[in-house]
């Protein structure tokens, strides 16, 4: 394994790395292994291969009628949990849909339910004919009874809501992964972040774009709980890592400053480890922040202007999540073989380090969404070719296989733990469903 100080943990069942490496060549998913939990086996719903003792509940499938009368949109993506009343879990979930995706949108195949919604609650009404169909849904789930109690549309009229992030003040920041301009069927520019209250009450959020947080190919967001600064990833081959410093912490709608990360002694560093400059895992990099201007970027040049001024670029920044010892984020195509990297930023120390870069598809392939377990392990959702896994990383940097999508080869997304720590929620983007996984967790 080149360029890694990490080890992949294998089980003691006599299964070799070579066997596991066949996973993308087989006609169907093959049980893998995990030294932490044991050999993966099918669970009754047929959705996942899971370790022994773990089980899965599936709910809120695309096309089902929700409690507000709209349909569960498809393309389930990023998600987070929040504590709800009486021990319930509130989930706010993104849907990465475009205007042309009416067959899996919330308003029906011909948008026949569109008349039920106040046009003011749609960010882009599409001239009343082809509204933008992305947005969010909110779910109320009881982890004790393992039942969904309520789900409803909570943000409407946005485009390609890929990921986002939870805030300490009880909202979800939903990010548009597009730079679509107002043209033709579109009434407004897109490429913004929006804030959605994590409320159990059926209601649509006011679709107010957080324009001071920049217009670019947004992916995900994470908040520093000490400062309330918001860190943002950009899903581009040369994307930047941004920091938004709100004028009033906890109220991003009031505006603020958008900055880009710079490696202090290596201006305009491309971090993919595919050129002359190589970064070793664990190598500390001192960082600083560059103030950006013209953040609305009508020409989609925010990243190129930032890079020209010394900002570091990452190979498709995607999932980002706040842990106890820093903020972790994925560069989905980072590394010499484009199989993905995980980075750790320690804001208080102004330090960045490459945490994981296996360069081996049998270990980790194109990590996308990320979450941090209550005990500190990272859980990574793969979005690459072939069968998709949930791969975990311990605080020491050891990797282990936790779960595999047994239903199809579609993207896994939205991994997050319930506030009580009992349940891991994961989305299957195709055909569009949410799964709740429980079992005998073994904290590191």
URMO-V288638 format. One record per residue. PSI is psi in degrees with one decimal (* if undefined). Layout:
psi
PSI
PSI
//
This chain:
psi
118.6
149.7
49.1
143.0
13.9
159.1
141.9
129.9
121.9
153.5
172.2
21.7
11.2
14.3
130.2
165.5
-33.4
-39.3
-46.4
-31.9
-12.4
-0.3
-31.3
-3.3
-12.1
162.5
-13.6
172.5
139.2
136.7
131.6
-163.4
157.8
122.2
-21.1
-38.5
-11.9
178.3
134.8
141.5
157.6
143.9
161.2
-30.5
-13.9
11.7
-38.7
159.1
127.4
162.1
157.1
139.7
-11.4
147.5
167.0
136.8
131.3
137.8
172.4
61.9
149.1
133.7
-15.5
151.0
128.5
178.2
-15.0
4.0
-11.1
171.4
146.9
118.2
160.8
-168.1
50.8
132.6
-129.9
155.7
157.3
161.6
156.4
148.9
132.8
-177.3
146.9
36.8
4.9
160.9
129.3
129.0
134.8
126.5
133.4
158.3
117.5
67.8
154.1
179.8
-28.0
-1.5
39.6
-32.4
-20.8
17.3
174.6
-11.1
9.1
166.3
-30.2
22.3
34.7
-17.3
4.0
-30.0
-15.7
-7.8
142.2
121.4
-27.0
-18.1
1.2
125.4
-48.3
104.3
-8.8
36.3
25.6
1.4
-44.4
73.9
153.0
133.1
-1.1
176.0
-154.2
154.8
154.1
137.6
144.3
121.0
138.4
110.7
-19.5
-49.8
-12.0
46.0
142.5
128.1
-24.9
143.8
146.3
161.6
133.4
-11.8
134.4
154.5
12.9
177.4
137.5
55.3
98.0
-74.6
-156.4
-143.7
151.4
152.6
156.1
-16.1
14.9
33.7
166.3
129.4
115.4
129.2
136.1
124.1
71.7
160.1
35.6
131.8
165.6
109.4
140.4
-118.9
-15.2
128.2
-23.4
158.6
150.5
171.4
26.8
172.3
149.4
152.7
132.5
121.1
139.0
77.6
142.5
-7.1
136.8
115.5
153.4
134.2
151.4
124.0
74.7
114.5
137.0
78.1
-28.8
-16.0
7.8
153.2
109.6
-175.4
73.9
146.3
-70.6
170.0
148.7
145.4
133.5
115.6
-17.8
-36.7
-17.0
14.4
145.9
126.8
136.1
136.1
159.4
120.9
77.3
154.6
-24.4
39.5
156.1
168.3
122.8
154.6
129.6
120.7
105.7
146.0
-35.7
107.7
133.2
-1.7
71.0
-22.5
-15.4
2.0
179.6
-164.5
137.0
131.7
164.7
144.7
136.3
133.7
120.8
-46.8
3.1
73.3
146.7
45.7
128.4
118.1
8.2
-8.6
36.6
5.5
-155.9
-36.7
122.9
140.7
123.5
142.6
134.3
-10.4
121.0
132.0
120.6
135.7
160.3
178.7
138.1
127.3
137.2
150.5
171.0
53.2
-10.8
-17.6
69.1
-20.1
11.8
44.8
16.3
-43.6
-38.5
-37.4
-40.4
-42.1
-39.4
-26.9
3.8
-1.4
150.1
147.3
145.8
145.8
86.7
76.8
126.9
-107.7
145.4
140.1
146.4
124.6
179.9
-24.9
19.3
-176.5
122.9
139.1
155.8
139.3
100.0
-32.9
23.2
162.6
158.5
-35.9
11.6
31.5
-4.5
149.6
154.8
128.9
153.3
126.2
128.6
95.5
-42.6
-34.0
-0.4
49.9
140.1
142.5
148.0
118.1
-44.6
132.5
82.2
-31.1
36.1
113.2
-21.2
-8.4
-50.7
131.1
107.5
64.2
137.9
-98.5
149.8
147.0
165.5
124.4
158.4
-26.6
2.4
-12.7
143.9
139.2
120.8
132.0
126.8
147.7
75.6
-164.5
153.3
-155.5
138.2
140.3
161.4
116.1
135.6
154.6
128.1
164.6
-22.6
-6.2
9.9
139.6
144.5
149.8
130.1
-42.1
159.3
138.7
112.6
-6.1
-40.6
-169.6
17.2
165.2
140.4
144.8
166.7
19.8
133.1
150.4
146.7
154.3
-28.6
-1.8
5.6
-21.5
133.0
122.0
137.7
141.2
143.2
116.4
-37.7
129.5
6.4
91.4
161.1
138.1
142.3
120.0
129.1
156.8
-168.8
77.4
142.0
91.8
143.8
*
//
